[in-house]
Amino acid sequence: MNIVTNKSKLDEIAYNDESIILIDKPLEWTSFDVVNKMRYALKHHYQVKKIKVGHAGTLDPLATGLLLICTGKGTKRAESLQGMPKQYTGTIKLGATTASFDAEEPEENIKTVDHITEKVVIETLNSFVGEQEQFPPHFSALKVDGQALYKWARKGVKKEIKSRKITFYNIELLKIKLPFIYFCVDCSKGTYIRSFANDVGEKLGVGGYLHELRRTAIGEYKLSDANDLENWLQNFKKELAE
């Protein structure tokens, strides 16, 4: 098994065998964009029509950070990798909501936040620690009646969503500069940080949405060891140009 970090000699890796590549996903790229770009580079590199490439856990387009890309027989490990705990840092903007629970959709329900104190924010964040039921956002890739929820939402159709059990192991307030609060969370598989941001705003009584998000760890794998996608692709650009 090749664990490909930013310290690996990228041009010496047997990607067609069994690899897990740590990638820092760029802003506005989907996880599938990253997979498709890397698959294209590897297919050209090995001069093959097919090569197995997949990811172990989606990141929204407006999120950045650690993405585990599996290649070759490594794709068989994707499910177990997805089950690992995750760590995120991010920013919640208080005093407004959005339909998508993040910055993709326009702000609604604008409210003042001048009365919000750091003490109240800390108490609110701490109240989410532990196991709980969480509802996924209507703007998510979760499939209901054969179609992703976000596709239904964009048609103006709100489908009934079942809650799921998730766990927040730790939640830390990093900084508060109203209307923004900066946080770090350690959580279980299946946790929607956008739902968390919306729930925090609701509990504070002023609304809130996820303004920025960065995944910093998946189990033992750390963002600090991840490859910049452009740097990784650079190894194949000369070949692609020939």
Sequence and secondary structure as in RCSB ss.txt:
>XXXX:A:sequence
MNIVTNKSKLDEIAYNDESIILIDKPLEWTSFDVVNKMRYALKHHYQVKKIKVGHAGTLDPLATGLLLICTGKGT
KRAESLQGMPKQYTGTIKLGATTASFDAEEPEENIKTVDHITEKVVIETLNSFVGEQEQFPPHFSALKVDGQALY
KWARKGVKKEIKSRKITFYNIELLKIKLPFIYFCVDCSKGTYIRSFANDVGEKLGVGGYLHELRRTAIGEYKLSD
ANDLENWLQNFKKELAE
>XXXX:A:secstr
 EEE TTS GGG  TTTEEEEEEEE TT  HHHHHHHHHHHHHHHHT S   EEESS   TTEEEEEEEEEEGGG
GGHHHHHTS EEEEEEEEES B TTSBTTS  BS    TT  HHHHHHHHHTT EEEEE   SSSS EETTEEHH
HHHHTT       EEEEEEEEEEEEEETTEEEEEEEE TT  HHHHHHHHHHHHTS EEEEEEEEEEETTEEGGG
 EEHHHHHHHHHHHHH 
